[in-house]
Amino acid sequence: MNQAVWILLIVAIVGMGIFKPSFYSFGILSNILVQATVLGLLAISISMIILLGDINLATVGTAGFSALMGALAMQRGLPVPLAIVLILLVGALIGLFNGLIVTKLRANALIATLAVNMVLQGALLAITGGKTITNLPDSYKWVSQGSIGRFPILPIVLIIAFIVFHLIWTRTTFGRALFAVGGNYRGAYIAGIAVDRVKIWAYVVSGILSGVAGWLLSGYMGAVTSSFGTTYEMQVIAAAVIGGVSLTGGRGSVLGVLAGTLLLTVIQVGLAILGIQSTLITLAGGLMIFVAVLIDASRNLYNSRR
């Protein structure tokens, strides 16, 4: 499946270049990587939970609320490094809360995280009063807006994140436990895996990643808006599923998630460059999500017949 996604990505890049040769310019290609960074981090964040056979719909809400807490803290004089730590801590605490209610209270992950996401987005709207928080310090925005030579820093963050989580998923006990729990919950429990602990830690790490995404997106925008990150809500699921992470849990790879992230970004940026109306770009995004569901259903049907 991963190979198919990479082939689709190559076809999309070639196709965009045929219709718009300037698509291959350094500026556009680097912009695609910049645009893919936040989506990629959120896609990894939600993929960790999907691997467990659960879902975390609070990733975007966590990103927005965490960024808001950091922005408000800086307005009150908190140094930038500590504000970034605060953002990650808020993300971790939200993840911990999600993990506890899913494991200890046996709450349905879909409903529980959807409720948490609504609470977080409602809190962001209430605290900001619908206004945009701006005037973020330059040092806070440096990673998101800075560059090394001509090359922006954000894609470097994306690459490092995918390398780190590829190693975590494939080379660590925790990573193997994620696949074991998602593949066979009872079997993992019988094998001696502390299932609840694995789930809780997965939600915590997911929350931290969402916090990082919130920091980078707010730094890139130079602001925290009342509708912060809402355009990513369904895209993150699509990127994960198109990349081969099964909605039933237990199957997926970081490289597949990277391919799904880049594919979605190439299509959206490419359509915008071709002058397609924004409404049609939204339609294309919806179709991609639908395709992701069909791909996952087809994959599960194929595996069940083997």
Secondary structure, 3 states (H helix, E strand, C coil): CHHHHHHHHHHHHHHHHHHCHHHHCHHHHHHHHHHHHHHHHHHHHHHHHHCCCCCCCCHHHHHHHHHHHHHHHHHCCCCHHHHHHHHHHHHHHHHHHHHHHHHCCCCCHHHHHHHHHHHHHHHHHHHHCCCCECCCCHHHHHHHHCEECCEECHHHHHHHHHHHHHHHHHHCHHHHHHHHHHHCHHHHHHCCCCHHHHHHHHHHHHHHHHHHHHHHHHHHHCCECCCCCHHHCCHHHHHHHHCCCCCCCCCCCHHHHHHHHHHHHHHHHHHHHCCCCHHHHHHHHHHHHHHHHHHHHHHHHHHHHC
